[in-house]
Amino acid sequence: MTVEQVEQGPRQVARTVEVPASAEDVFALVADPHRHGELDGSGTVGGTVSGPRRLTQGAKFSVAMKQFGVPYRITSTVTRIEDGRLVEWRHPAGHRWRWELTPLTPTSTRVTETFDYSTVPAVQGKVYELLGFPRQNAAGIEATLRQLTSRSAHA
C-alpha cells in the first residue's frame, strides 16, 4: 500500500491510495459524518458529531475537534456530493475537504482526499501556510488513507 501525492492545483494538498473495498463501501463511510472519527489520522476529529447519518447536498454537520490541545466544535456544510463518487464539505473558515472515489474493480477503489484552501482569500491562504497547515494536513491525510486501507483490508 502506497499513499501517493496528487497534483490538484495551487493551494490544494491531495493524496491518493488504492483501497481494498468497493466504492459503495468507502462512500458509506465518508458520507456518514458520525464515522469520520474512525478514519481520522490527524488526531483532531472527536467522536461527538451531530447531523445526518448520510450527507446530502447542503447538509450541515457539527464535529467536536481538538487541535494544539484546544477543544472546539465546527459546523461544516456539504458543497458537492455524487453518490458513490464524491463527498466535499466547506469548513467554516472557507477551505474545503474532498473525498473522490474511483472504482477500479468491484472490490477496489482509488481514494483521493484533498485539503483545498484555494477557496479562501489570498491573505488567509498565506496565514495557513505560515502556520504549516498544508504540511500538517498532508501528514494527516496520509495517516487517514493508511487507516482507511488497513481498516478495509480487515473488514
C-alpha positions as CSV (number, residue, x, y, z in Angstrom):
1,M,0.0,0.0,0.0
2,T,1.5,3.3,-1.1
3,V,-0.1,6.7,-0.5
4,E,0.9,9.0,-3.4
5,Q,0.9,12.7,-3.7
6,V,-1.5,14.1,-6.3
7,E,-1.2,17.5,-8.0
8,Q,-4.6,19.1,-7.9
9,G,-3.6,22.7,-8.4
10,P,-2.5,25.7,-6.4
11,R,-3.3,25.7,-2.6
12,Q,-4.6,22.1,-2.7
13,V,-3.0,19.2,-0.8
14,A,-4.1,15.8,-2.0
15,R,-3.1,12.2,-1.5
16,T,-4.4,9.1,-3.1
17,V,-4.3,5.3,-2.4
18,E,-5.9,2.2,-3.7
19,V,-8.2,0.7,-1.1
20,P,-9.4,-2.9,-1.0
21,A,-13.1,-2.1,-0.7
22,S,-15.9,-1.2,-3.1
23,A,-16.6,2.5,-3.9
24,E,-20.0,2.0,-2.3
25,D,-18.5,0.8,1.0
26,V,-16.0,3.6,1.1
27,F,-18.7,6.1,0.2
28,A,-20.9,4.8,3.0
29,L,-18.1,5.5,5.5
30,V,-17.1,9.0,4.3
31,A,-20.7,10.1,3.7
32,D,-21.6,9.4,7.3
33,P,-20.0,12.2,9.5
34,H,-20.7,10.1,12.6
35,R,-18.0,7.7,11.4
36,H,-15.3,10.3,10.5
37,G,-13.5,9.7,13.8
38,E,-13.0,6.1,12.7
39,L,-10.9,7.3,9.8
40,D,-9.1,10.3,11.2
41,G,-5.4,10.0,11.1
42,S,-4.7,13.6,12.2
43,G,-5.9,13.1,15.8
44,T,-8.1,16.2,15.5
45,V,-11.6,14.7,14.9
46,G,-13.6,13.8,18.0
47,G,-16.4,11.3,18.4
48,T,-19.1,13.8,19.2
49,V,-21.0,14.5,15.9
50,S,-24.4,16.0,15.2
51,G,-26.1,15.9,11.8
52,P,-27.5,13.4,9.4
53,R,-26.3,9.8,9.1
54,R,-25.9,10.3,5.4
55,L,-24.7,13.5,3.9
56,T,-26.7,15.3,1.1
57,Q,-26.1,18.5,-0.9
58,G,-26.3,21.4,1.5
59,A,-26.5,19.3,4.7
60,K,-24.7,20.6,7.8
61,F,-22.9,18.5,10.4
62,S,-21.1,19.5,13.5
63,V,-18.0,17.8,14.9
64,A,-16.0,18.1,18.1
65,M,-12.4,18.8,17.3
66,K,-9.1,19.3,19.1
67,Q,-6.1,21.0,17.7
68,F,-2.9,22.2,19.6
69,G,-4.6,20.8,22.7
70,V,-7.6,23.1,22.4
71,P,-11.0,21.6,22.1
72,Y,-13.5,23.3,19.7
73,R,-16.6,22.5,17.6
74,I,-17.1,23.2,13.9
75,T,-20.1,23.0,11.7
76,S,-19.4,22.2,8.0
77,T,-21.7,22.3,5.0
78,V,-21.7,19.8,2.2
79,T,-20.9,21.6,-1.1
80,R,-20.8,18.7,-3.5
81,I,-21.9,15.1,-3.4
82,E,-22.2,12.4,-6.0
83,D,-23.4,9.1,-4.8
84,G,-20.6,6.5,-4.7
85,R,-18.1,9.0,-6.2
86,L,-17.6,12.3,-4.3
87,V,-18.1,14.0,-0.9
88,E,-17.0,17.6,-0.3
89,W,-17.7,20.0,2.5
90,R,-16.8,23.5,3.4
91,H,-15.2,24.2,6.8
92,P,-16.5,27.4,8.5
93,A,-13.1,29.1,7.7
94,G,-13.8,28.6,4.0
95,H,-11.5,25.8,3.0
96,R,-12.9,22.5,1.7
97,W,-12.3,18.8,2.3
98,R,-13.0,16.5,-0.6
99,W,-13.1,12.7,-1.0
100,E,-13.1,11.4,-4.6
101,L,-13.7,7.7,-5.2
102,T,-12.9,5.9,-8.4
103,P,-13.9,2.3,-8.7
104,L,-11.1,0.1,-10.1
105,T,-12.8,-3.3,-9.6
106,P,-15.9,-4.4,-7.7
107,T,-13.6,-4.7,-4.6
108,S,-11.0,-2.0,-5.1
109,T,-11.3,1.8,-5.2
110,R,-8.9,4.7,-5.8
111,V,-9.5,7.1,-3.0
112,T,-8.2,10.7,-3.1
113,E,-8.5,13.1,-0.2
114,T,-7.9,16.8,-0.7
115,F,-7.5,19.7,1.6
116,D,-8.5,22.6,-0.7
117,Y,-7.7,26.1,0.5
118,S,-7.8,27.7,-2.9
119,T,-11.3,28.9,-1.9
120,V,-10.1,31.2,0.8
121,P,-8.8,34.8,0.3
122,A,-5.0,35.0,-0.5
123,V,-4.1,36.6,2.8
124,Q,-5.9,33.8,4.7
125,G,-4.1,31.2,2.5
126,K,-0.8,32.8,3.4
127,V,-1.6,32.6,7.1
128,Y,-2.5,28.8,6.6
129,E,1.0,28.4,5.0
130,L,2.8,30.3,7.7
131,L,1.0,28.1,10.4
132,G,2.1,25.0,8.5
133,F,-1.5,23.8,7.7
134,P,-0.6,22.4,4.2
135,R,2.2,20.2,5.7
136,Q,0.2,19.2,8.8
137,N,-2.8,18.3,6.7
138,A,-0.7,16.3,4.2
139,A,0.6,14.2,7.1
140,G,-3.0,13.8,8.4
141,I,-4.4,12.8,5.0
142,E,-1.6,10.2,4.6
143,A,-2.4,8.7,8.0
144,T,-6.1,8.8,7.3
145,L,-5.7,7.0,4.0
146,R,-3.4,4.4,5.6
147,Q,-6.0,3.9,8.3
148,L,-8.8,3.5,5.7
149,T,-6.7,1.0,3.7
150,S,-5.9,-1.1,6.8
151,R,-9.5,-1.0,8.0
152,S,-10.8,-2.0,4.6
153,A,-8.3,-4.9,4.4
154,H,-9.6,-6.3,7.7
155,A,-13.3,-5.7,7.0
